[in-house]
């Protein structure tokens, strides 16, 4: 999605009173539109609110909710809690990295998938667990994960 400075300006101007105090919700609103906080928006916020860019980046890097780079259309999380790890979570993550040709924490070049490792998803009795977007898949095998990739690649969402 192309970054629109006029769209970002509209978001900024929604916070007329105490605009400097509105930095967190402002950044959240921008991320809701783009899926991340584009660099162009940081520069515009800096000018509009008279805040140094380093202060804005300080907020963006402190809170884990914020992203500075675009994420994929589908977020794949592979659980690496003890049970999932022992039951094959590592093998599934390795398979996904090879199949998607990305490393953990990265996004495919087509913007379709972002691959993440989850410390624990709290589903130990269903290990190993993979989550795609908000959909949980339990007792996963590499074969099932391969089918999941195909399903989400062909999905017109």
N, C-alpha and C positions, 0 to 999 in steps of 0.2 A: 504494500500500500504506500502510495506516495505521500510524503509529509506535506501538509498544507499549513503554511504559517498563518493564514487567515483563520483557519479552524482553531489553531492553537491560541491565537489572539482572542477569539470568542470565549474560549474556555477560561483564559486568564481574566477577562473582563467580567465574568460571572461573579468574581470575588472582589467586589468594589470596596467593601469595608474591610479594613485590616487585611489588605491583600498579602502583606508579608507573612502574617500569621496563618495564611491559608496555603502555605507551600505544600504541606503533605496532601491535603485533599486535591489540590491543583495537580500535583504529580500523579496522583491516583487516577484522576479524570483523564489525563493525557494518556496514561498507560492503558486505560480502558478502551480508548479509541484505537490506539496503534498496537497494543500488545507489548509495548516496551516504551521507554522514554527516549525519543530521538534526540540526538545532539543539537539539532536545530532548535528544539523546544527549550533546551537549557539556555542557549544564547538569548532567545527571545524573552524568557522569564527573567533572566538577569537584567536585561534592559528595562523591561516593563516594571519590575518590582525593585529595582536598584539593589540587587543582591549579587554579590560576586559569584561567578560560576563555580568557583571552588567550594563555596558554601552549599550550593545546590548539589554538586557531586558528593559532598560529604553526607548529605541526607540520603541521596540515591544509593550510596555504597554501604551506609550503615544499616538500612532496613532491607532485609532479604526479600521482601515482597516486590522490590523494584528490579526491572530488567533494563539493561543498557543496550542490548542487542536483540534483534527480532527472534522470536521463538517460532517453532514449527506449528503448523496447523493442528497437528496431533502431538501431545506430550506423552511419551512412553516412560514409565517409571518401573524399574526392576528392583524388587525388594532384596535387600542384603542383610536383613536381620539374621540371627543365628540359624533359625530353622530353614529359612529360604536359601541361605548360603549353602548349608549342608545338603539340602534337597535339590540343588542344581541352579540356584540363582546366578552364580558366577558364569556357568556355562551358557545360560540364556543371555546374559549381558554380552558375553564374548560373541555369541552368534549374532546378536543384533548389531553390534559394532561392525562386524564383518559384512553382514547383509546390507546395512545402511551406508557403509563406508564412511562412518564417523566415529569419533571417540565419545566417551561419556561426557555429557554436558554440552555437546555440540548439536547443531541443526544441519539436516541434509541440505545439499545445494539447491534443491527444488523447493525448499521451505515447507516440506510436507511433515517431517518428523523432527522432534527434539528428543534426545535420549538422556535420561537421568537415572542415577542410582539413588534409591531411597534407603535410609539407614534401617528403618523398620516401619512397616505399614500396619502392624498389629493384627495380622491374619495368620499367625503361626500355624494354626491347625489346618490351613489350606495351602501350605508351602509346596512349591515356590509360587509367588504371586507376582503378576505383572498388571500394571494399571495403564490403560490407554485413555487419556482424558479423564473422565470420572467413572470409567467402567473397569471393574475388578475382574481379573481372570485368575482362577485358582488352579492349583495342581498342574501348572503349566509344564509342557514339554517343548523341546525345540521345534518339533513338528507343528504343534499347536500355535506357537509363536509365529512360525512361517505363514500359517494360514491367516493369523491376525494381521500381519503386515499386508498380505494380499487384500484382505477385507477392507482395511483402512485406505490402502492405495486406490482402490476402485470406488470408494465411497464418494458420493457427490455432495459433500456437506459444505 
